[in-house]
Amino acid sequence: MEKVSLPGLQRYLTGFVLAVLLTAIPFAAVALQLLSSGAALALIAVCAVIQVIVHLYYFLHIDFKSTPTANMFFLIFAAILIFLMVGGSLWIMSDLHHRMM
């Protein structure tokens, strides 16, 4: 097992704390009903986007200093895959909803 240096461990712990906070904030807002449904959805979406960036930077070590072209290619590919999965799921659920009516 590879040893993690102190600065590396600090980076992972920072990412972990940020990820937990970005999960707990929307969870608490919904559980305690602090916001209206539209505002809660907006908060969830904003925290989700920020959390994706935190994961990419702190855990996957993706920055644009080393190889920006390759990183951009992989990010665009991942975005297309996510768009297809989410869009396809919504399309299927919408179709099923109309068929059940």
N, C-alpha and C positions, 0 to 999 in steps of 0.2 A: 504494500500500500504506500502510495506516495505521500510524503509529508507536505502539509500546507504551511507556507511561511506566515508569519504574523501579519504582514500587510495583506496577503491573500485571504487570510482568515477574516481580517477586519472587513475586507471588501464583501465577502460572502455574508457576514453577519449584518452589514449595512443593507445589503439587498434583501435579506430575509426579513429584517425589521420593517423595511419599506413595503415589502409584499404583504406582510401581516396587517400593517396599518391600512393599506389600500384595499384589503379584503374586509377588515373590521368596520371601516367607516360606512360603506354602503349597507353592510349587514345590520349595523346598529340603527342606521337611519330607517331602514325598512321594518326591522323588528319593533322599534319603538314608535313607528308611524310619525316620524318627525317632519316628513315632507309630503306634499301631494304626490299622486302617482306619476304625473309628468316630470316633476322635479326629481323624484326618486329615480326614474329611468335615466334622466340626464346625468345624475350623480353616478349611477352605476356605469354608464357608458364612459364618462370621463375617467373614473377610477380604473376601468378596465384598460383603456388606452394607455394611461400612465403606467399601469402594472406591466403591460406588454413591453414598454420601453425599459422599465426597471429590470425585467427578466433578460431582455436582450443585452443590456449593458453589464449588469452585475453577475449574471450566471453564465450566459453564453459568450461573454467577452467580445461582443460585436461592437466595434467602433469603426470609424471611417479613417483611421490613421494608418493602419497596416495595409490592407488591400481594399480600397473603397469600391472598386468595380465588382469584385467577387461578392462582397457583402451586400451591395445594392442588388445584384442579381438574385441572391438567395432571399433577400427580403421581399423583392417583387414576386418571386415564385411562391413564397409562403403566403403573401397577401392574395394572390390569385387563387391558391388552394382554399384559403379560408373563405373568400368570397363565393367560390363554387359550393363549398359545403354548407355555408349558412344560407345562401340564396336557394340552393337546391332543397334544403330542409324546409324553408319557408314556402317554396313553391309546392312541395308535396303536401304540407299541412294545409295550405290554402285550397288545393285541389280536393283533398279529403273533406275539408269543411263544406265545400260546395256540393260534393256528392252526398254528404250526410243530410243536407237540408231537405 
